[in-house]
Amino acid sequence: MASLELKGVGKAYGRKRVLQDISLTFEPGLTLLVGPSGAGKSTLLRLIATAERPNKGSILWNGSGGRGALRKTLGYAPQAVDLPEDLTAREFAMHIAALKGLNLGQADKQFGAITDAIGLHADINNRIASFSGGMRRRLIFAQAMLGEPQLLALDEPTAELDGETARKLGALIVGRAKAGAIVVMTTHLADELAPSARAVLRVENGQVAPPVARAPESVT
């Protein structure tokens, strides 16, 4: 069973301390991060996704501090990313698949299935330059799901989406969690997804309150 453990993790930018002494263990299932804007939620996700390094403490994936093993099974959807405007959505996804070391034929089929489920499939051969904000958000989510990652770090994946599309993404996220992945995410749909979450963590002033645990049998 996959495990992700943070031991005394802290993050500062210069003199500004963003996170301090975070010690958490994430188990398979969905964990929601809630809290006010600027509380440190996105920073925590970036550390989990190895996009940044902590100033102190350690992050262990299956008991190891090596970043390579974690990255091989990671899916990360940041809130903001500079997408290659001159590529099509499909070309971008296959580039990500290649970086992950995935079988490109299988990844292409999976990308097609994911984009079909979230209403983006008709546009996958169009250049990203033509994409709206919501389309870009769906593309970022789709690339994160490639390879059926065992660790998903998702920062507001449903932002800029209409209610129906957001629910479709939510269903895929819950499905990945049910399949045994560790899913850590921020979302404005926290109340809607909370019944399917293993835990809800409140991040405030750079610290994490004790989790509001939910029994596994309550997950739907």
C-alpha positions as CSV (number, residue, x, y, z in Angstrom):
1,M,0.0,0.0,0.0
2,A,1.4,3.4,-1.0
3,S,2.3,5.9,1.7
4,L,3.3,9.5,1.8
5,E,4.8,11.0,4.9
6,L,5.9,14.5,5.8
7,K,8.2,14.9,8.8
8,G,8.7,18.3,10.2
9,V,8.4,20.0,6.8
10,G,8.9,23.8,6.6
11,K,9.1,26.2,3.7
12,A,10.1,29.8,3.7
13,Y,10.8,32.3,1.0
14,G,13.5,34.6,2.4
15,R,12.2,35.8,5.7
16,K,8.6,34.8,4.9
17,R,7.7,31.5,6.5
18,V,4.9,29.9,4.5
19,L,4.8,26.4,6.1
20,Q,6.1,25.3,9.5
21,D,6.7,22.0,11.1
22,I,4.2,20.0,9.0
23,S,4.1,16.3,10.0
24,L,1.4,14.3,8.2
25,T,0.9,10.8,6.8
26,F,-1.3,10.4,3.7
27,E,-2.9,7.1,3.0
28,P,-4.7,5.9,-0.1
29,G,-7.9,7.8,-0.7
30,L,-8.9,11.4,-1.1
31,T,-7.6,14.1,1.2
32,L,-9.0,17.6,0.8
33,L,-7.0,20.7,1.8
34,V,-9.2,23.6,2.9
35,G,-8.4,27.0,4.3
36,P,-8.2,30.7,3.4
37,S,-6.3,32.1,0.5
38,G,-2.6,32.5,1.2
39,A,-2.7,29.9,4.0
40,G,-0.1,27.7,2.3
41,K,-2.2,25.0,0.5
42,S,-0.6,25.5,-2.9
43,T,2.9,25.6,-1.4
44,L,2.1,22.3,0.4
45,L,1.0,20.7,-2.9
46,R,4.2,22.0,-4.7
47,L,6.3,20.3,-2.0
48,I,4.4,17.0,-2.3
49,A,4.8,17.2,-6.1
50,T,8.5,17.8,-5.8
51,A,8.1,21.1,-7.7
52,E,9.9,22.7,-4.8
53,R,12.1,21.5,-2.0
54,P,11.3,22.1,1.7
55,N,13.7,24.3,3.7
56,K,13.5,21.8,6.5
57,G,12.2,18.3,7.2
58,S,11.7,15.4,4.8
59,I,9.1,14.0,2.5
60,L,9.0,10.2,2.3
61,W,7.4,8.1,-0.5
62,N,6.9,4.5,0.6
63,G,9.5,5.1,3.3
64,S,12.2,6.6,1.0
65,G,13.3,10.2,0.6
66,G,14.3,9.7,-3.0
67,R,12.4,12.0,-5.4
68,G,12.9,9.8,-8.5
69,A,10.6,7.0,-7.3
70,L,7.9,9.5,-6.3
71,R,8.0,11.3,-9.7
72,K,7.6,8.1,-11.6
73,T,4.1,7.6,-10.2
74,L,3.1,11.3,-9.7
75,G,0.3,13.2,-11.4
76,Y,0.5,16.9,-10.7
77,A,-2.0,19.6,-11.8
78,P,-0.9,23.0,-10.5
79,Q,-3.2,26.0,-10.4
80,A,-1.1,27.9,-13.0
81,V,1.3,26.6,-15.6
82,D,2.8,28.0,-18.8
83,L,1.6,25.7,-21.5
84,P,3.3,25.4,-24.9
85,E,1.1,27.5,-27.1
86,D,2.4,26.1,-30.4
87,L,1.6,22.5,-29.6
88,T,-1.7,20.7,-29.9
89,A,-3.3,19.3,-26.7
90,R,-2.5,15.8,-27.9
91,E,1.2,16.7,-28.7
92,F,1.6,18.2,-25.2
93,A,0.0,15.2,-23.5
94,M,2.3,12.8,-25.4
95,H,5.3,14.9,-24.4
96,I,4.3,14.6,-20.8
97,A,3.7,10.8,-21.3
98,A,7.3,10.5,-22.7
99,L,8.7,12.3,-19.7
100,K,6.9,9.9,-17.4
101,G,8.3,7.0,-19.3
102,L,4.8,5.7,-20.3
103,N,4.0,3.6,-23.3
104,L,2.9,6.2,-25.8
105,G,0.3,4.0,-27.5
106,Q,-1.4,3.3,-24.2
107,A,-1.0,6.8,-23.1
108,D,-2.7,8.1,-26.2
109,K,-5.7,5.8,-25.7
110,Q,-5.9,6.8,-22.1
111,F,-5.7,10.5,-23.0
112,G,-8.5,10.0,-25.5
113,A,-10.7,8.4,-22.8
114,I,-10.0,11.0,-20.2
115,T,-10.6,14.0,-22.5
116,D,-13.8,12.3,-23.8
117,A,-15.1,12.0,-20.2
118,I,-14.4,15.7,-19.5
119,G,-15.6,17.1,-22.8
120,L,-12.3,18.0,-24.3
121,H,-11.8,15.2,-26.9
122,A,-13.1,17.2,-29.9
123,D,-10.3,19.8,-29.4
124,I,-7.3,17.6,-28.7
125,N,-5.8,18.2,-32.1
126,N,-6.1,21.9,-31.8
127,R,-3.3,24.2,-30.8
128,I,-3.3,25.2,-27.1
129,A,-3.1,28.8,-28.2
130,S,-6.8,28.6,-29.1
131,F,-7.9,27.2,-25.8
132,S,-10.0,29.1,-23.3
133,G,-9.2,29.1,-19.5
134,G,-11.5,26.2,-18.9
135,M,-10.1,24.1,-21.7
136,R,-6.6,24.7,-20.4
137,R,-7.7,23.6,-16.9
138,R,-9.1,20.4,-18.3
139,L,-5.9,19.7,-20.3
140,I,-3.8,20.2,-17.2
141,F,-6.0,17.7,-15.3
142,A,-5.9,15.2,-18.1
143,Q,-2.1,15.1,-18.3
144,A,-2.0,14.6,-14.5
145,M,-4.1,11.5,-14.8
146,L,-1.9,9.8,-17.5
147,G,-0.4,6.6,-16.4
148,E,-2.9,6.0,-13.5
149,P,-0.6,7.7,-10.9
150,Q,-0.4,6.4,-7.4
151,L,0.0,10.0,-6.1
152,L,-2.1,12.8,-7.4
153,A,-1.5,16.4,-6.3
154,L,-4.3,18.6,-7.6
155,D,-4.6,22.4,-7.1
156,E,-8.1,23.7,-7.8
157,P,-8.6,21.3,-10.8
158,T,-12.2,22.4,-11.2
159,A,-11.6,26.1,-11.3
160,E,-13.1,27.9,-14.3
161,L,-15.3,24.9,-15.1
162,D,-19.1,24.8,-15.3
163,G,-20.9,22.7,-12.7
164,E,-21.5,19.6,-14.9
165,T,-17.9,19.5,-16.1
166,A,-16.6,20.0,-12.5
167,R,-18.7,17.0,-11.4
168,K,-17.2,14.9,-14.2
169,L,-13.7,15.7,-13.0
170,G,-14.7,15.0,-9.4
171,A,-16.0,11.6,-10.4
172,L,-12.7,10.7,-12.1
173,I,-10.8,12.0,-9.0
174,V,-12.9,9.9,-6.6
175,G,-12.5,6.9,-8.9
176,R,-8.7,7.2,-8.8
177,A,-8.8,7.4,-5.0
178,K,-11.0,4.3,-4.9
179,A,-8.5,2.5,-7.0
180,G,-5.9,2.9,-4.3
181,A,-4.1,6.2,-5.2
182,I,-3.2,8.9,-2.7
183,V,-5.1,12.0,-3.9
184,V,-4.4,15.4,-2.2
185,M,-6.3,18.3,-3.6
186,T,-7.6,21.8,-3.0
187,T,-11.0,22.7,-4.5
188,H,-13.8,25.1,-4.2
189,L,-16.1,22.0,-4.3
190,A,-14.8,20.8,-0.9
191,D,-18.3,20.5,0.6
192,E,-19.5,18.4,-2.4
193,L,-16.5,16.1,-2.3
194,A,-16.1,15.8,1.5
195,P,-18.4,12.7,1.7
196,S,-16.0,10.9,-0.6
197,A,-12.9,12.0,1.3
198,R,-10.8,10.0,3.8
199,A,-9.8,13.2,5.5
200,V,-10.2,17.0,5.4
201,L,-7.2,19.0,6.5
202,R,-7.5,22.7,7.3
203,V,-4.4,24.7,6.4
204,E,-4.1,28.1,8.1
205,N,-1.2,30.4,8.9
206,G,1.3,27.9,7.6
207,Q,0.1,25.1,9.8
208,V,-2.2,22.1,9.5
209,A,-5.0,21.4,12.0
210,P,-5.6,17.8,13.1
211,P,-7.4,16.0,10.3
212,V,-11.2,15.5,10.3
213,A,-11.0,11.8,9.7
214,R,-13.7,9.9,7.9
215,A,-14.3,6.1,8.1
216,P,-13.4,4.2,5.0
217,E,-16.8,2.7,4.8
218,S,-18.3,6.2,4.5
219,V,-16.5,6.7,1.2
220,T,-18.9,6.6,-1.7
